[in-house]
Amino acid sequence: MSTIALDKEMNPWEAQAARFEFAARKLNLDEGLWKVLSSPNREIIVHFPVAMDNGRVELFTGYRVHHSMARGPGKGGIRYSPDVSLDEVRALASWMTWKCAVVNIPFGGAKGGVICDPRKLSQGELERITRRYTSELIEFLGPEKDVPAPDMNTNEQTMAWIMDTFSMHQRQTVTAVVTGKPIAIGGSAGRRQATGRGVRVVCMEALRQLNMPIAGCRIIVQGFGNVGSNAAQLLMEAGARIIGIAEYDGGLYNANGIDIASLVEYRHRNSSIVGFRGADAVNSADLLLQPCDVLIPAATENVITSRNAGKVQARIVVEGANGPTTAVADEILAEKGVFIVPDILANAGGVTASYFEWVQDRQGYFWKEEVVNERLDEILKASFEEVVRYSQTHGVNNRIAAYMLAIDRVAGVIRQRGFYA
Ligand code: NAD
């Protein structure tokens, strides 16, 4: 395969567009709606100065893309990374539209990013970048407009700074402008573990669907961050054996299962999983291709591509990350009979808990963690069943079923609202 072909395959916007077009054709979506939904509603690019600790001024570039606001305020994370691109943010924004529609919560899709390398920035620099980026976007944000959340390399602290900056401009505290905040300033119980919890729910539903027991089920997880570590911990508690963990700086393998609680502690102390004694050190890329019952890519995009999909030995792939499988790899996995729980369903636990946080902030009434978890499980279970039923009725795979269900829901709302011209 040529480099250009692989580049195209790995462009997340192209990957999103390929699935959208396939699903839209299956739905016989009319031309007008097709045009509206195949491109983002609004793309904001900001270049802003920040005073660095060494006294120099650096210029940073940030994006915020609103894909669709048809079903409600924009919802989607903000990521900090040296290789954030507009195409990536566009793709992530449209995935948010489809994700919110799959789990049927009243949000549209948005996403943001700032090109920066957080590992090379001090806390003070990160705070100034966050506050200035927020102020550049100020008129576009708000509980009824666009509600950011954490994503790669952003966290509760980042959300606290955004909430504070927005509130200073409004001259009043506005907690519902972001989700994924610390609990003390309007965050929700259960939000931190929610994406991993959702991964566990859909993983167990997929196992049930294929008549495979959770007890002793062999699972390999890529990415030991928020999503991967929580999913691994919760699945281990449910009886599964986490036999492999792949991180960017090395992998771990133990056929008898890795003790996830000890690994979380080890990672906390050492900032890496490398050197952990409860498993053998292995090559990360090879780990994804080892025999297992469930593979959970929970790190980043484009990890299962035309280059390695043929060698995947998992029976089930649960996409904790956004966009881990390319459209070409999808076809290869389908031929092998791999059961995929697509990202827009598998990692929707995070946005579902974000929805709960937004509701609680607006009500000023906070729920117990058991209530959050129970409602989360209920929504994820029902959405899984709906997607699988849709896939069986329409003779399409789970990913296309999830897209069709979502596109149909968003299109239905736009049809009812009509076009304002
Ligand atoms: P995170 O930054 O907490 O963790 C990501 C982990 O993956 C890190 O430990 C990092 O070292 C590792 N990693 C990165 N690239 C890797 C690679 N190439 N190989 C192996 N390991 C690698 O991020 P997160 O919040 O856990 O998000 C992970 C994925 O899940 C992203 O795709 C994100 O968009 C998606 N997601 C996150 C949430 C959420 O609530 N946090 C919700 C929905 C989707």
Residues whose N, C-alpha, C, O or C-beta is under 5 A from the ligand:
A	BS01	NAD	P150 D151 M152 N153 T195 G223 F224 G225 N226 V227 G228 A246 E247 Y248 A298 A299 T300 G320 A321 N322 N347 G350
